[in-house]
């Protein structure tokens, strides 16, 4: 029986948006197919993950043993699962910008080498791409925050990106529902894992609980009150109830809309493909009241056309419309669809989350592949997305280290900011 959603954490609506647009089924299918053949680099490309590391160079700098461990981890990396679980921000569920988080740690002599995932700064986040790199303490490349974040880290949560460990998701996520979405029941066990990774058998762990507030959790009463360095921070992934689990409990999502590895862990025994996943395109004609009758407007040979008017009548009505400014209702529908279609919010959301192919398919499904867009909201959205992709390319090339030409003050709700500062809702 689903829990009532009347008092649910407002984060759930945001996570529903993320689950709809951020990791489309086509990306999951493509990345999974490539990963299953052992081609981890192609899997990363399918999941829009850029690879900024070289295994031969790694072996030369850090030794063959470390390179071999890294290669094994990369072969089992599910980049689409990593994207599924990356930290995100309100209001639209985009990737948390300017972030470097550890996926794995490799000890080398007296130092540690991290396999890290990075997100670009907000002004260069077009395409919502993620990059993989190694970090050994040096500051290299254009990223503004190359050091792994103490709070956002997945090296202690491999089940969120490693296909070998995905089955652990349920055990690491089971917790009683909490009014504010905190995974309070899991904190002690997760704190012990954190302290063990830090080489401690007990002590105090800090828990961030929103904004700048934090609590302190002592997992060994005998050590309470001891003074020492700042305590480690409980990873964000351990702080909150897993969003997919919360959505399932609230009855807001079905298992068929989850990532297959997540669904297999959270809903064991479910038959693959038992539920639909994805969106259905509108293939039927749209009806419109025109001249006292119901007329059809539909796609024909890659173009949106009025089926109940012949070519001569259409030419005559277009000429009259230029003189009177009042086109036929059928022509009005076609014109409005090209300028600001009903799917505009869907297209914008897909572009915002980096699904350019899905956005194009949505436009093609409504207007046809041969449509030429007049000035209007739809063309504005597509052109803005193209400009922002240029900024991302310049950032990747190291040619631009600050807000680019696509970053205009009126693009966001607060002037001069790449994105409003909202609470993290992981």
C-alpha positions as CSV (number, residue, x, y, z in Angstrom):
1,X,0.0,0.0,0.0
2,X,1.6,3.3,-1.1
3,X,2.1,6.0,1.6
4,X,0.1,9.1,1.3
5,X,1.8,11.8,-0.7
6,X,0.0,14.7,0.9
7,X,2.9,15.4,3.3
8,X,5.7,13.9,1.2
9,X,9.1,15.6,0.8
10,X,8.8,18.1,-2.1
11,X,12.0,16.6,-3.4
12,X,10.0,13.7,-4.8
13,X,8.4,15.9,-7.6
14,X,11.9,16.9,-8.6
15,X,13.1,13.4,-8.7
16,X,10.2,12.4,-10.9
17,X,11.4,15.0,-13.4
18,X,14.9,13.6,-13.1
19,X,13.7,10.1,-13.7
20,X,11.7,11.2,-16.8
21,X,14.4,13.2,-18.5
22,X,17.9,12.8,-17.1
23,X,18.7,9.2,-18.2
24,X,16.6,8.3,-21.2
25,X,15.9,4.5,-21.9
26,X,17.8,4.8,-25.2
27,X,20.9,5.9,-23.3
28,X,20.6,3.0,-20.8
29,X,20.1,0.4,-23.6
30,X,23.0,1.7,-25.6
31,X,25.4,2.0,-22.7
32,X,24.4,-1.5,-21.4
33,X,24.9,-3.1,-24.8
34,X,28.4,-1.7,-25.1
35,X,29.4,-2.5,-21.5
36,X,28.2,-6.1,-21.9
37,X,30.8,-6.5,-24.7
38,X,33.6,-5.2,-22.6
39,X,33.9,-1.9,-24.4
40,X,33.8,0.4,-21.4
41,X,34.9,3.5,-23.4
42,X,32.0,3.1,-25.8
43,X,29.7,2.6,-22.9
44,X,30.9,5.9,-21.5
45,X,30.4,7.7,-24.8
46,X,26.8,6.3,-25.0
47,X,26.1,7.7,-21.5
48,X,27.7,11.1,-22.4
49,X,30.7,10.6,-20.1
50,X,34.0,12.0,-21.3
51,X,37.1,10.0,-20.5
52,X,40.1,12.1,-19.4
53,X,42.5,9.3,-18.5
54,X,44.9,7.0,-20.3
55,X,45.6,3.5,-19.0
56,X,49.1,3.4,-20.5
57,X,50.1,6.7,-19.0
58,X,48.6,5.5,-15.7
59,X,50.8,2.4,-15.8
60,X,53.8,4.5,-16.5
61,X,53.1,7.0,-13.7
62,X,51.6,4.7,-11.0
63,X,52.6,1.2,-11.9
64,X,51.0,-1.8,-13.6
65,X,49.2,-3.1,-10.6
66,X,47.3,0.1,-10.0
67,X,46.6,0.4,-13.7
68,X,45.2,-3.2,-13.7
69,X,42.9,-2.4,-10.8
70,X,41.7,0.7,-12.6
71,X,41.1,-1.2,-15.8
72,X,39.0,-3.7,-13.9
73,X,36.9,-1.0,-12.3
74,X,36.3,0.7,-15.7
75,X,35.1,-2.5,-17.2
76,X,32.5,-2.8,-14.6
77,X,31.5,0.8,-14.5
78,X,27.9,1.3,-15.6
79,X,28.2,5.0,-16.7
80,X,24.4,5.2,-17.1
81,X,23.9,4.0,-13.5
82,X,26.5,6.6,-12.4
83,X,24.5,9.3,-14.1
84,X,21.3,8.0,-12.6
85,X,22.7,8.5,-9.1
86,X,24.8,11.6,-9.5
87,X,24.0,14.5,-7.0
88,X,21.5,17.0,-8.4
89,X,20.1,20.4,-7.6
90,X,16.8,22.1,-7.6
91,X,14.7,23.4,-9.3
92,X,15.1,21.2,-12.4
93,X,17.2,18.3,-11.2
94,X,20.3,19.2,-13.1
95,X,23.7,17.7,-12.2
96,X,25.3,19.5,-9.3
97,X,27.8,21.8,-11.2
98,X,31.5,22.2,-10.6
99,X,31.7,18.9,-8.6
100,X,34.6,16.4,-8.3
101,X,33.7,13.2,-6.5
102,X,35.6,10.0,-5.8
103,X,34.4,6.8,-7.3
104,X,37.4,4.7,-6.2
105,X,40.6,5.1,-4.2
106,X,43.9,3.3,-5.0
107,X,46.7,3.4,-2.4
108,X,50.1,4.0,-3.9
109,X,53.1,4.2,-1.5
110,X,52.3,7.0,0.9
111,X,49.7,8.6,-1.3
112,X,46.3,7.9,-2.8
113,X,45.1,8.1,-6.4
114,X,41.4,8.7,-7.0
115,X,39.2,7.7,-9.9
116,X,36.9,10.8,-10.0
117,X,33.8,11.9,-11.8
118,X,33.5,15.6,-12.6
119,X,30.7,17.9,-13.7
120,X,31.4,21.2,-15.5
121,X,30.7,24.6,-13.9
122,X,27.1,25.8,-14.4
123,X,28.0,28.2,-17.2
124,X,29.4,25.2,-19.3
125,X,26.9,22.5,-18.3
126,X,25.2,22.3,-21.7
127,X,24.7,18.6,-22.5
128,X,24.9,17.7,-18.8
129,X,28.1,15.8,-19.5
130,X,30.2,14.0,-16.9
131,X,34.0,13.4,-17.2
132,X,36.2,10.6,-15.7
133,X,39.7,11.4,-14.6
134,X,42.5,10.4,-12.2
135,X,43.4,12.7,-9.4
136,X,46.7,12.3,-7.4
137,X,46.8,15.6,-5.6
138,X,47.9,17.8,-8.6
139,X,45.8,20.6,-10.0
140,X,45.6,20.0,-13.7
141,X,43.1,21.1,-16.4
142,X,40.5,23.8,-16.4
143,X,38.1,22.4,-13.7
144,X,37.5,24.9,-11.0
145,X,37.3,22.3,-8.2
146,X,39.7,19.4,-9.0
147,X,39.9,18.2,-5.4
148,X,37.5,15.4,-4.5
149,X,34.6,16.7,-2.4
150,X,34.5,15.4,1.2
151,X,30.7,15.3,1.2
152,X,29.8,14.1,-2.3
153,X,31.7,10.8,-2.8
154,X,30.8,7.4,-4.1
155,X,33.9,5.4,-3.3
156,X,32.0,4.0,-0.3
157,X,28.9,3.5,-2.4
158,X,30.1,1.4,-5.3
159,X,26.6,-0.1,-5.7
160,X,25.6,3.3,-7.2
161,X,28.0,2.9,-10.2
162,X,29.6,-0.6,-10.2
163,X,27.5,-3.2,-12.0
164,X,29.1,-5.9,-9.9
165,X,27.7,-4.3,-6.7
166,X,24.3,-3.0,-7.8
167,X,22.6,-5.9,-6.1
168,X,23.7,-4.3,-2.7
169,X,21.4,-1.4,-3.4
170,X,18.4,-2.7,-1.4
171,X,20.4,-3.7,1.7
172,X,22.3,-0.3,1.7
173,X,19.0,1.6,1.2
174,X,16.5,-0.1,3.6
175,X,15.4,2.4,6.2
176,X,12.2,3.4,7.9
177,X,10.4,6.4,6.2
178,X,11.3,9.7,7.8
179,X,9.2,12.8,7.6
180,X,12.1,14.9,6.1
181,X,13.5,12.1,3.9
182,X,16.6,11.4,6.1
183,X,17.9,7.8,6.2
184,X,18.3,8.1,10.0
185,X,18.2,4.3,10.6
186,X,21.2,3.8,8.2
187,X,23.4,6.5,9.7
188,X,25.2,4.4,12.4
189,X,26.1,1.6,9.9
190,X,27.2,4.1,7.2
191,X,29.2,6.0,9.8
192,X,31.1,2.9,10.8
193,X,31.9,2.2,7.1
194,X,33.2,5.8,6.8
195,X,35.3,5.6,9.9
196,X,36.8,2.2,8.8
197,X,37.7,3.7,5.5
198,X,39.5,6.6,7.3
199,X,41.4,4.0,9.4
200,X,39.4,4.6,12.6
201,X,37.6,2.0,14.7
202,X,35.2,4.6,16.2
203,X,34.7,8.3,16.7
204,X,32.5,11.1,15.6
205,X,31.0,11.7,12.2
206,X,29.4,15.0,10.9
207,X,26.0,14.7,9.1
208,X,24.9,17.6,6.9
209,X,21.1,17.9,7.2
210,X,20.3,20.7,4.8
211,X,21.7,24.2,4.3
212,X,24.6,24.8,6.5
213,X,23.2,22.8,9.4
214,X,24.9,19.6,10.6
215,X,24.6,17.1,13.4
216,X,27.3,15.0,15.0
217,X,27.0,11.2,15.4
218,X,29.1,9.4,17.9
219,X,29.4,5.7,17.1
220,X,31.7,4.9,20.0
221,X,30.5,6.3,23.3
222,X,33.9,5.5,24.9
223,X,35.5,8.1,22.7
224,X,32.9,10.8,23.2
225,X,34.4,14.2,24.1
226,X,37.8,13.5,22.6
227,X,39.3,16.4,20.8
228,X,41.0,16.0,17.4
229,X,40.8,17.1,13.8
230,X,37.5,17.9,12.1
231,X,35.4,14.8,11.9
232,X,34.7,13.1,8.5
233,X,31.4,14.0,6.8
234,X,28.9,11.3,6.2
235,X,28.6,10.9,2.4
236,X,25.5,12.6,1.0
237,X,24.4,9.3,-0.6
238,X,24.1,7.9,2.9
239,X,22.3,10.9,4.4
240,X,19.0,10.7,2.5
241,X,16.5,7.9,1.7
242,X,17.3,6.6,-1.8
243,X,15.1,8.7,-4.1
244,X,13.9,5.6,-6.1
245,X,12.9,3.9,-2.9
246,X,11.0,7.0,-1.7
247,X,9.2,7.3,-5.1
248,X,8.2,3.6,-5.0
249,X,6.9,3.9,-1.4
250,X,4.9,6.9,-2.3
251,X,3.4,5.1,-5.3
252,X,4.7,7.8,-7.7
253,X,6.7,5.6,-9.9
254,X,6.6,2.0,-11.3
255,X,9.5,-0.4,-11.4
256,X,9.4,-0.3,-15.2
257,X,10.5,3.3,-15.1
258,X,13.6,2.7,-13.0
259,X,17.0,1.9,-14.3
260,X,17.0,-1.9,-14.8
261,X,19.8,-2.5,-12.3
262,X,18.0,-0.4,-9.7
263,X,14.7,-2.2,-10.4
264,X,16.3,-5.6,-10.1
265,X,17.7,-4.6,-6.6
266,X,14.6,-2.8,-5.2
267,X,11.9,-5.0,-6.8
268,X,13.4,-8.5,-6.9
269,X,11.5,-11.1,-8.9
270,X,10.1,-8.5,-11.3
271,X,10.0,-9.8,-14.9
272,X,12.1,-7.6,-17.2
273,X,10.0,-5.6,-19.7
274,X,6.8,-6.2,-17.7
275,X,5.9,-2.6,-17.7
276,X,6.2,0.1,-20.3
277,X,9.2,2.5,-20.1
278,X,9.4,5.7,-22.1
279,X,7.1,7.9,-24.1
280,X,4.8,7.2,-26.9
281,X,4.9,9.6,-29.9
282,X,1.7,11.1,-31.2
283,X,1.2,9.5,-34.6
284,X,-2.6,10.1,-35.1
285,X,-4.0,13.2,-36.7
286,X,-4.9,16.2,-34.6
287,X,-8.5,17.5,-34.9
288,X,-9.5,21.1,-35.3
289,X,-12.8,22.9,-35.8
290,X,-12.5,24.6,-39.2
291,X,-15.3,26.1,-41.3
292,X,-18.0,24.4,-39.3
293,X,-16.5,21.0,-39.7
294,X,-13.9,18.9,-37.8
295,X,-10.7,18.8,-39.9
296,X,-7.5,16.7,-39.5
297,X,-3.9,17.9,-39.3
298,X,-1.2,15.2,-39.5
299,X,2.3,14.4,-40.5
300,X,2.6,13.4,-44.2
301,X,6.0,12.7,-45.8
302,X,7.9,14.5,-43.0
303,X,5.7,17.6,-42.8
304,X,2.7,18.7,-40.9
305,X,-0.2,19.3,-43.3
306,X,-3.9,20.1,-43.3
307,X,-5.5,16.9,-44.7
308,X,-8.9,18.3,-45.5
309,X,-7.8,21.2,-47.7
310,X,-6.3,20.7,-51.2
311,X,-3.1,22.4,-52.3
312,X,-5.0,25.1,-54.3
313,X,-7.1,26.0,-51.3
314,X,-4.1,26.2,-49.0
315,X,-2.3,28.6,-51.4
316,X,-5.4,30.8,-51.6
317,X,-5.9,30.9,-47.9
318,X,-2.2,31.7,-47.2
319,X,-2.5,34.6,-49.6
320,X,-5.7,35.8,-48.0
321,X,-4.1,35.5,-44.5
322,X,-1.3,37.8,-45.7
323,X,-3.9,40.4,-46.6
324,X,-6.4,39.9,-43.7
325,X,-4.1,38.4,-41.0
326,X,-6.7,35.7,-40.3
327,X,-5.7,32.2,-41.5
328,X,-7.8,29.1,-41.5
329,X,-7.9,27.3,-38.1
330,X,-6.1,24.4,-39.7
331,X,-3.3,26.7,-40.8
332,X,-3.3,28.5,-37.4
333,X,-2.7,25.1,-35.7
334,X,0.2,24.4,-38.0
335,X,1.7,27.8,-37.5
336,X,1.4,27.7,-33.7
337,X,2.9,24.2,-33.6
338,X,6.0,25.4,-35.4
339,X,6.4,28.5,-33.3
340,X,5.5,27.3,-29.8
341,X,4.2,23.7,-29.8
342,X,2.5,22.0,-26.9
343,X,5.6,19.9,-26.5
344,X,7.8,22.9,-25.9
345,X,8.3,22.2,-22.2
346,X,9.1,18.6,-23.0
347,X,11.7,19.7,-25.6
348,X,13.2,22.2,-23.2
349,X,13.5,19.7,-20.4
350,X,15.2,17.1,-22.7
351,X,17.7,19.7,-24.0
352,X,18.3,20.9,-20.4
353,X,19.2,17.4,-19.3
354,X,21.4,16.8,-22.4
355,X,19.0,14.6,-24.4
356,X,19.4,16.3,-27.7
357,X,18.4,13.2,-29.6
358,X,15.2,12.9,-27.6
359,X,14.4,16.5,-28.1
360,X,14.9,16.2,-31.8
361,X,12.7,13.1,-31.9
362,X,10.0,14.9,-30.0
363,X,10.1,17.8,-32.5
364,X,10.1,15.4,-35.5
365,X,7.2,13.4,-34.0
366,X,5.1,16.6,-33.8
367,X,6.2,18.7,-36.8
368,X,8.0,16.2,-39.1
369,X,11.6,15.9,-40.0
370,X,11.5,18.4,-42.8
371,X,9.9,21.2,-40.8
372,X,11.5,24.7,-41.1
373,X,11.0,26.7,-37.9
374,X,9.9,30.3,-38.1
375,X,10.9,32.8,-35.3
376,X,9.3,31.8,-32.1
377,X,9.8,30.0,-28.7
378,X,10.7,26.6,-30.2
379,X,13.5,28.0,-32.4
380,X,14.8,30.2,-29.5
381,X,15.1,27.1,-27.3
382,X,17.0,25.1,-29.9
383,X,19.3,28.0,-30.8
384,X,20.1,28.7,-27.1
385,X,21.0,25.0,-26.6
386,X,23.3,25.1,-29.6
387,X,25.1,28.3,-28.2
388,X,25.5,26.7,-24.8
389,X,27.1,23.6,-26.4
390,X,29.7,25.9,-27.8
391,X,30.5,27.2,-24.4
392,X,30.9,23.6,-23.1
393,X,33.3,22.8,-26.0
394,X,35.4,25.8,-25.2
395,X,35.5,24.8,-21.5
396,X,36.6,21.2,-22.4
397,X,39.3,22.6,-24.7
398,X,40.6,24.9,-21.9
399,X,39.9,27.9,-24.0
400,X,37.3,29.5,-21.7
401,X,37.4,29.5,-17.9
402,X,34.4,31.8,-17.1
403,X,30.9,32.5,-18.3
404,X,30.7,32.4,-22.0
405,X,28.7,34.5,-24.5
406,X,25.7,32.2,-24.1
407,X,25.5,33.2,-20.4
408,X,23.2,36.3,-20.5
409,X,21.9,37.9,-17.3
410,X,18.3,37.3,-18.2
411,X,18.6,33.6,-18.8
412,X,18.1,32.7,-15.2
413,X,15.8,33.9,-12.4
414,X,18.6,35.8,-10.7
415,X,20.7,38.3,-12.6
416,X,24.4,37.5,-13.1
417,X,24.2,34.0,-11.8
418,X,24.7,30.8,-13.8
419,X,22.0,29.1,-11.7
420,X,20.1,30.1,-8.6
421,X,21.6,28.7,-5.4
422,X,19.1,26.1,-4.3
423,X,19.2,23.4,-1.6
424,X,20.6,20.1,-2.7
425,X,17.9,17.5,-2.8
426,X,19.8,14.2,-3.0
